[in-house]
Amino acid sequence: MYAIALAIFVFTYFIAKPIVAYYCDPKGLRKYPNFAFFSGISDLPFLYESHNGFRSRNLFEAHKKHPVLRIGPNSLSYADPRAIKDIYGHGTACIKDRFYSETAGTHSHLADVVDKADHAHKRKVLSSAYALKNLEEWEFKVADVTRKLIDAFDARCTYSLSPGTVPETKDLTVDFRDWTVLFAAAAIANIGLSEDLGFLDTGSDQVKSESRDGTIKDVSFRKCHAATARVSYQLVWAYDWFKTLKRVSQVISPRYRQMWKLDSDWSGIVYNRATTRLKRYMAGEKLDDFFTAMMEDKNGAPHNLEWGEILAEINIMINAGHDTTAISLRNVLFFLLKNPTCMNRLREELDEVLDKDEIVASYGKIKHLPYLRACIDESLRMMPPVIFGLPRRTPLEGAPILDDFVAGDTSVSMSAYVVHHQESIFKGHDKYKPERWLGEDGKALQPFFVPFSTGARGCIGRNISYLEQTVLIASLVHRYEFALPSPDWDPAIRETTNLSPGPMPLKIWKREMVRDEE
């Protein structure tokens, strides 16, 4: 009898009820084409896609036929760039979706706080920490970690390679993807916490993780972050089932059990970094960094944030603050190597303002170089690191999107990858063309450029990323030559919370003019 009752419950809750809701259609969503056959009935197809590699590219292909797709029983995805303003713009009535509250910890940080008033308060408190003036004063911190990366690359330089020659495997001495992670993590730790993680000196990502009982152990920064970026992302899209799926996955799947353990270790990394910095602060050590700006205003008056809030903000600072920049750095060099004409033009621009013996590019010399910025922005367009459709939720009374009224409490989203590859806006969308961002034509494209989202909830840390990318790319392109394993080489790419390219092995050697100068 119990088995029969359970079977009836499962059939009713998971099959009959969703089918009835689909055909009754109380929100009028059945008029939208489905992303997958069962998308109007269940979140499972979208959940499956989150396990299946490059989901946003599959979504882009589906959107070629339909500007609006139903990706779940209560979820719509948009491709028409006009929807950006309606969903994400400053005047939108939409709020952050359950994705953020479901994955949040005990305290929300600036990126996942849902309530608009709470967000406005947090942004006011933290805006000084992320202000461009502050960042330019912290340029020396980026210069310091850039110099350390160059020292590591100098030690790994090989002989020059003749044009058209494929490098030998033994000469692929740099995994650029790994080194960008080490660089970006070291940079954000220096900017945010005045801490030297030692990653670039050793080439190792070993770091301390601390549990709440004070137990400390060594863990891999990259493995822990990769797990935390992946494990929730793959399960969260069925919001009502997320907590259950989390518990079940830990019981039945050794792979998930390991990822959840590493996710816990990531929280331990954040906790150890935070407690270490707090001890220095309480001891009266005066340091110019994000932590101090978070603890007190410019006059020394305390912000009185709860410890849980501080931990949450440090978490998102380290998490998003390193990974998105690392991915961006990897991508821009990859696209430059795939497009030698663009690389040569960038070198000409840099060589005009940098001295031959200038090891770390001065930000003052390069921050307004148009082609350098165009190369970075075109990379962000082609492969935006934050690639999935950041979900928003319509207010209870509903909201107009694309001249159509969408019922209240409906999830709506637009993937940056999807909008960045709309041929109607970005001609030759699948080609790397930095020139598209120059002059008046480039200004006209800005409303459709959303790698950092847009509106009041746009990424507050974009200036940090641009600072790091500008200095490092200029320094590396000015100093070195690079070669991929072969001209047609492409990396493996997996979409998690961010777009996560695999290893990028390179042969590296100094440019002729640098060798001559030395």
Secondary structure as UniProt FT lines:
FT   HELIX           2..11
FT   HELIX           12..16
FT   HELIX           17..24
FT   TURN            26..27
FT   TURN            30..31
FT   TURN            37..41
FT   HELIX           44..50
FT   HELIX           55..63
FT   TURN            64..65
FT   STRAND          68..72
FT   TURN            73..74
FT   STRAND          75..78
FT   TURN            81..82
FT   HELIX           83..88
FT   TURN            90..91
FT   STRAND          95..96
FT   HELIX           98..103
FT   TURN            110..112
FT   HELIX           116..130
FT   HELIX           132..137
FT   HELIX           139..154
FT   TURN            155..156
FT   TURN            163..164
FT   HELIX           169..171
FT   STRAND          174..175
FT   HELIX           176..193
FT   HELIX           199..202
FT   STRAND          206..210
FT   TURN            212..213
FT   STRAND          216..220
FT   HELIX           221..231
FT   TURN            232..237
FT   HELIX           239..241
FT   HELIX           242..252
FT   HELIX           254..282
FT   TURN            283..284
FT   HELIX           290..295
FT   TURN            298..299
FT   HELIX           307..338
FT   HELIX           340..353
FT   TURN            356..357
FT   HELIX           363..366
FT   TURN            367..368
FT   HELIX           370..382
FT   STRAND          392..393
FT   TURN            396..397
FT   STRAND          399..401
FT   TURN            402..403
FT   STRAND          404..406
FT   TURN            408..409
FT   STRAND          411..413
FT   HELIX           416..420
FT   TURN            423..425
FT   TURN            427..430
FT   HELIX           434..437
FT   HELIX           439..445
FT   HELIX           446..448
FT   TURN            451..452
FT   HELIX           455..457
FT   TURN            460..461
FT   HELIX           462..479
FT   STRAND          480..483
FT   TURN            487..488
FT   STRAND          493..495
FT   STRAND          499..501
FT   STRAND          505..510
FT   HELIX           512..517
//
